C-alpha cells in the first residue's frame, strides 16, 4: 500500500525527511508545505499557511492525504494533532507528532522539569519563578554556584536559555526576563537550574506510545563561532555517531530516561506518537536530561535520517498503527557529519536574495534550509541558515574532509560556516 503524505515545514530538517520519504515505494505522492528550493526535487511544494489548521484540513481532504508529518514544534504545541483527532473527517488520518498535552514537554520548561521530577528522571536541580516571585528567584540564585542557567518557560525559537557567569549578571538577566518582556510571553515563567558540567549530546526516540526505536544519537554545535564561542544559533553543524556515547552510557539512557519517559506519558494518559528528542549532558559517564523536544532537531536530522536504513514511510505507518515493535531497525554504522552554511550576519541581521552556485558535487548530501527558487532555475538565500552539507565517512576525519571539500565548491555572497565541526571529537578520540 502506498500513501499520499503531507510534510509540514521548510527547513533543513524537512528537506532531509523529504529526501528519505521520496525514496520509499510506499510514498505515492509527497506534498511539502511550504518547503524550500531543495524539497521541490523530492515532491511538490505547497504554498499553505501552516498556522491555519483549517487551511491544512481543506488541503488534506481535497488531495486525499493519508499521512501527516509535522517537522517544527509550533504546530504541535498549538495542537495540530488534537485538531485532527477531534475532527470527524480527519480523525482517521494519522499525524506523526504528539498531542498538545505531550507537546508541553517542549512547550513548557516548567512542565518538563516537573514531569522529570515526578518520574525520577535524572536532571539538574531547579525552581520556577514568575514576576510575582522575582525576589524568591533572586534568593534562589544566591544558593547556587556560578555559572547559572536561566530558561524561558515557553517557546523562544531555541534562544530562550541564558547562562550568566556571575551572580550579578544572573540577577540582572532574571529581572529583565520577568519584568522587561525579554523573550515576550515565553518568559512569563523562568526556570532556574543548577549548571551541569559535562559534554552534551542528543538522543532521539521514535515512539508509538507503547514501544519505541532509539534512533542514532548526535552532537550538535550551537554557537556561531569556532571553539563554541559567540552567540547561540539554531545549530551550525552536527555529528553522528558520537564517540563518547558507548553501549554502557546508552544502556543508562534507556533504563533511566527513555523507559521512564514513555511510561510517564502513558501513566498521565498522554497520547504520544512521534519523536522525542532528549538533550543530554554526560557528567562523568552519567546521563542527565537538559531538555526535551517533541520533534527532531535541526541540524541533527541531517545526520540522523541519512543513517537510518529502514523505509521511513514504513516506520511512520508502524508508529501510527502502534506496531513499531514489529520493525527490525537498521542503522548505517558509518559516521555522518553535517556543516551549516549561513548568511553573513546570522544570528543577527542578515540579507536575503543572494544567488547560490554549486560548482561540483562529491557525493555529499546538500540539504536546503533557508532557500528559495527563482525563475530560470536559480536558487537564492531566504533565511539565516541556508544549506546543510552532510557527508559520510568510515571515520569522523573522513566525513569532515569530504563535507569541507563539498563546501569549497558552494558560493553565495556573505556565506559563513564553522571550520571546526567534529574537531573536538577527533581530540576526544585521541585522548581516549
N, C-alpha and C positions, 0 to 999 in steps of 0.2 A: 504493500500500500504506500503510495506517495501522497504528500500533503502540500497544501499551499501555506506558506509561512509569512508572517509579518514580523520583522525585526525592528524594534524601536531604538533610535539613537543615531549619532552622527560622527562618533569619534574613531580613534584607532582600535578601540575595543570592538566596536561594531563591525569595522572592516575585517578584523581577524575572525569574528564569528561568521560574517557573510562569506568570507573565503572558504571556511571549513564547511559551512552548511551547503554551499553551492556544489561541493564535491560529492554530496550524498545522492544515491539513487532514489532515496525516499523523499527528496525535495522536488516537488513538481514545479513549483514557482516560488521565487523569493522576492518579497517586497521589503524595501528598507525605507523607513520614514524618520527623518528626512534623508539620511545617508550623506555621502560626500563623493568627491570625484573618483575615489577608489572603489567604493561599493557598487557603483553603476556597472562595473565589469563582472560583478557576481550575481546581480539580479536587477530589479527595477527600482530606482529611487522614486519615492513618492513625496510630493510636497504636501505634507499633512501637519496640521497643528497638533503636536503630540501632547500638548497640555489640555486639549479638549477631548475628553473621553467620548463625548457624543460624536465627534468627527471620526474618531477611531472606530466607534461602533458602526457608523454608516459605511466606512470603508471595508471593514471586516465582513459585513453582511453582503455588501454589493459584490465583493470579489471572492466570496466563499472561502475566506481564510480559515484554516483548521488548527493553526498553532501560532501563538503569540509569544515572542521572546523579548523581554524588556532589558535593555542594556543599562541605562543610567538609573540612579537611585530615586530621582524626584518623582516620576510617575508611581513608583512602588510606595513611597512614603505618603503620596497623595491618594493611594487606594485604588489603583487601576485593577488589581486582581479582584478586590471586593466588588468593583463595578461590574465586572464580567460575571462573577458568581451570583450577584443579586438580580441579573437581568435574564428574563425567561429565554430570550433569543440568543444570548451569549454564553449562558452558564455551561453548555456542553463543550465550549472551545477552551482548551487548556491555555493557561498563561504561566510561563516559566518565570516565577518571581513570587515572593511571599505576599500574604495579605497585609493590610495596613498595621495590624497588631504585631505581625512578625517583623515588618519593616522598621518598627520602633527600635530594634537593635541598632540600627544606624541613625534613625531619625531623632533619637533622644539618647544622649550620652548618659544621662541620669538613669533612664530605664535600663540601659545596657549594663551599667555598673550594679544596679540593684539585682538584675537578673543573675549576674555572675555571683554576687554575694549569696543570693538565695540558693543557687545550685552548686555552691562550693567550688567555683571555677577560679583558679589562681589568677589574681590581678593585683594591681597596685592599690594600697590603702587610699581612700578617697572620702570626700564630703561634697555635698552640693549646696550652693548658696544662691539667693536671689537679691534683688535690690534692697528688700526689707531686712535681709540678714547679712548685709555687707560687713558690718562690724564683727560679726562672728567669723566671717570669712577671713578678715584681716588677722584676727587672733589665731585662726587655724593655720594660716601661713607661718606664723611665728613658731608653731610646734614642729614644722618640717625643716629638713635640711635643704640647702641650695643644691642644684637648681630646682625650680618649681614648675609644675605642669598645670596650665590653665586651659580648660576646654569649653568652648561654647557648646551648650546642650544640643542645639538644633543643627540643621544642615548649613554649612558655610562654605560650600564648594571646595572642600578639602583644605581650607585655610583658617579654620577656627581654633587652632591649637597654638598656644604661645608658651615658650619655655624661658622665662626670665632667669638670669643668672644670680641676681641679688634680691634680698628681701624687699628693699625699697622699690625696685623695678616691678616685682611681683605685686606689691600692694597697689602701685600706680596702675598697672595693667588691669587688675581685678576691678578697681574703681571705674576705670574707663569702660570696661566691658559691661558692667552692670548699670552704669548711670549715663554714659555718653553716647549710647547707641552704636558702639563699635560692634560690628557683625550683626547689627539690627536685632530683629526678634530672636535670631538664633542664640543670642546671649542673654535672653531673659533669665535663664538659669546658667550658672557656670559651675562646672565640676573641677575641683582642685584635687590633684593626685600627687602622691609621692613620686619622685623621679626614680625610674628603674634604670640601672646602668648595665648595659649589655649590648648585644648585637641583634638588630631587627631582621625579621623575615615574615613572609606571609604564607599562610596555608589556606587552600581553597577546597571547599567541600560542595558537592552536588548532592542534594537530598530530596527524596520523595516524601519526606515527613516521617518515614519509618526506617528505611535503610539509607545508606549513603555510599558515595565513592569519594575517596580522597584524591584530588587532582594534584598534578605536580606543584611543589612549593616554589616560591620565587623570592628574590630580594630586589627591592626597587631603590632608586636613588632620587630622593625628593628635592634636594636643594639645587639651585641654579648653577652654583659654582663648583669647580673641581675641588676634591677633598671635602665634599659635603659642606660647602660654605655658601653664604648668601641667603637669599630669600627662598622660602618654601614654594614649590610648584606642584602642578598636578602629577609630576613624575618625569624624570629625564632619562630613564633607562631601567632595564631590569635583566636579571639573570636567573635561569632555572636549568638544572637543579642547583641547590645551594650546598657548598662543600661542608659547612658545619652542621647541616641537618642530616644526622645519621639515623640508622634504624632505631637506636635506643631513644634518641630525642623524639622521633616521630611516634614511638610507642607511648611515651609520656603524653604527647599532644593528643593522641587518640583517646587514651584512657581518662585523662584528667580534664580534657577540654571538649573534644568533638562529641564523645558519647553523652556527657552530662548536658551539653548544649542542646542536642537533638531530643534527649529525654525531657529536659526542662521545657522546651517548646511544646512537646506532646502533652506533658502534665498540665501546662497552662491552657491546653485546648486551642493552641495557635496553629492554624493550617499553614504549613510551610513546604512549598515545592519550588525549589530553586537553589541559588548559590548562597553559601555562607563564606564570607571572606574573613579570615581570622588574622588580624595583625598581631604578631607575637614579638616578645622580647626574650631572647635566650640569655638568661642570667646564670652564668656558670653551669650551663647544661640543663637548667630548669626552665620550662616554658611558662610565661605569664602573658595573659591577654592584654594588649594595649587598647584594641578596639575591635568591634565587629563592623563589617559592611554587608549589605544584603544583596550585593551584585558582584560581578567580577571587577577586579581593579584595572586601571589603565595607567601605565603600560604593561602591567603584569600579564594581562590576557594575551598580549602579543608574543609572550614566550611560553605561556601555559598551553594555550589552544594548539599551537603547532606541534607540541609534544604528545597530544592525545591521538592515539592511533585509531580509536573507535570512530564509528559513524556518529556524528554529533546529533543528527536528527533522531536516530535510534535511541541515543541516550536521553534526549529530551522527551520523547514519547514514553519511554520507560519511566521517567520521572513523573509524567502526568498520570500514568496508569498505576502508580505505586508498584513498579516492577523492577526497580533498579537492582534488586538482589539477584535478578536472573542474568545480568550482564557481566561478561568477563571483561574486566577493564584492562586496557593495554597502554603502556606509556613508552615513548621513544627514549632510550637511555642516553642519547646524545645531549650535549649542552646547547641550549638556545639562549642567545643574548640579543637584546634589542637596545637601540640608541635612538633617542628622540631628537629630531631636528626641530628647532623652534624659531619663531620670528624674533628679529632683533628687538630688544627692549623688554621681552617677556621675562617675568610675570607682571611687569608694569605695562606702560603704554607701548603699543606696537602698531605698525601699519599693516594693512591687508592689501591684497591685489597684486602681489609680487609674482612674476611668472616663474614657474618651476621647470627646470630642464634636467633630464636624466640622460647622461651621455652613454652609459653602458650598464649592463646588469651582470652580476656574477653568480646568479642563483640564489641570492638573498631575497627575502620577502620584504616588499615595500608596502607597509600599511599606511593608508591615508588617515589623517585626523582632521585638522583644520584646513581643508582644501575645497576648491570649487571648480567645476568645469566651465570653460568659456567656449564661445563659438570658435570653430576651426580647430577643435580638439586640444586647445591649450588648457593648462591647469594652473591656477593661481592660489596663493596662500589666502586662507579665510579664517584664521584663528591664531592663537598663541603657539599651540603645539601643532606642528604641521605634518610631519611624517615620522613614522617609527620604522626603523630598519632592523629586521631580525635575521640573524644568521645562525646556522647550526655548525657545531664542530665536535670532534671527539673530546676536546678539552676546552676550557674557558679561553685559553690563549688562541686556539684555532678559531673559535667563534668570534672573538674580539677582532682578530686580524681581518677576517672576512667581512664583518659588519663595517669596520672603518674603511676598508677598501671600497666597499659599495658607496659609502657616504662621500668619498672623494670625487665620485662621478655625478653627484647631485648638486645642483646650484640653484639658489634664489637669493635675491638681494637681502642682506642682513641676516642670513642663515647663521644659527649658532647651535652648537652641540657640545656636550661634555666629552673630554678626551680620556676620561679615566673610568668609564663604566666597566665594572668587573675587575679592575686592577687590584682593589683591596682583597678580593677573594683569591687572586693569584698569590698575594703575600700571605694570606691566611693559610693557603695550602702549603706554601713553602715552610711556614713556621711549624705546621702540623707534621 
